[in-house]
Amino acid sequence: MEAEKIKESIKRAAQDLFRKFGYHKTSVNEIAKRAKIAKATIYKYFESKEHILHTLLMDYIRVSVDDLILTNTAEIDEEAHLSNLIMKTCRLSYTVCNEFIGWDFIRESTNSQDFLKNLSNELEELLLASFNRLKAIRQTDNFHQRMRFLIKCSKNIVFSFAFTSVSDSDVRKNFVSFQKEILPYLVKAAITI
């Protein structure tokens, strides 16, 4: 049980520091100092700082996706239901990048592109697994393919405007534009394919 406490202490310390300073500006030494352990102890539980971040994000995303899926069942129709889920998922992705990683690191680091791609793919799989539990969406032939299409299109669009936006107000404008002008067509296409 002691090992679990140490691992949680490392994760808490890293999360606090990532949120305060961003991933790029936080060192393993600072995480160890905040967790009140030796730097070598961190490497007993996590292979790298990136692995700590990945673990934190997946924990956060799992809980958030489950909450998203399970508490969002009051929509009137299938299209509204899917649109709402996709928008919440897009906001979740943005929050993850904004709070845990930091946009400077994402825009400047070549490693961050691969990291985000892998994270995005894992989020996609979590969403697909969660969609399987939904009763509000009729699961007809090609359900997985249609949902994968919807998720991939949405995440590519959202990440493209998140990377190119200069300010938070630009991001908000792009979210509104995506929600009103693009998402309804993606959802309709996913449902009618």
Rosetta blueprint (number, residue, H / E / L):
1 M L
2 E H
3 A H
4 E H
5 K H
6 I H
7 K H
8 E H
9 S H
10 I H
11 K H
12 R H
13 A H
14 A H
15 Q H
16 D H
17 L H
18 F H
19 R H
20 K H
21 F H
22 G L
23 Y L
24 H L
25 K L
26 T L
27 S L
28 V H
29 N H
30 E H
31 I H
32 A H
33 K H
34 R H
35 A H
36 K L
37 I L
38 A L
39 K H
40 A H
41 T H
42 I H
43 Y H
44 K H
45 Y H
46 F L
47 E L
48 S L
49 K H
50 E H
51 H H
52 I H
53 L H
54 H H
55 T H
56 L H
57 L H
58 M H
59 D H
60 Y H
61 I H
62 R H
63 V H
64 S H
65 V H
66 D H
67 D H
68 L H
69 I H
70 L H
71 T L
72 N L
73 T L
74 A L
75 E L
76 I L
77 D L
78 E H
79 E H
80 A H
81 H H
82 L H
83 S H
84 N H
85 L H
86 I H
87 M H
88 K H
89 T H
90 C H
91 R H
92 L H
93 S H
94 Y H
95 T H
96 V H
97 C H
98 N H
99 E H
100 F H
101 I H
102 G L
103 W H
104 D H
105 F H
106 I H
107 R H
108 E H
109 S L
110 T H
111 N H
112 S H
113 Q H
114 D H
115 F H
116 L H
117 K H
118 N H
119 L H
120 S H
121 N H
122 E H
123 L H
124 E H
125 E H
126 L H
127 L H
128 L H
129 A H
130 S H
131 F H
132 N L
133 R L
134 L L
135 K L
136 A L
137 I L
138 R L
139 Q L
140 T L
141 D L
142 N L
143 F H
144 H H
145 Q H
146 R H
147 M H
148 R H
149 F H
150 L H
151 I H
152 K H
153 C H
154 S H
155 K H
156 N H
157 I H
158 V H
159 F H
160 S H
161 F H
162 A H
163 F H
164 T H
165 S L
166 V L
167 S L
168 D H
169 S H
170 D H
171 V H
172 R H
173 K H
174 N H
175 F H
176 V H
177 S H
178 F H
179 Q H
180 K H
181 E H
182 I H
183 L H
184 P H
185 Y H
186 L H
187 V H
188 K H
189 A H
190 A H
191 I H
192 T H
193 I L
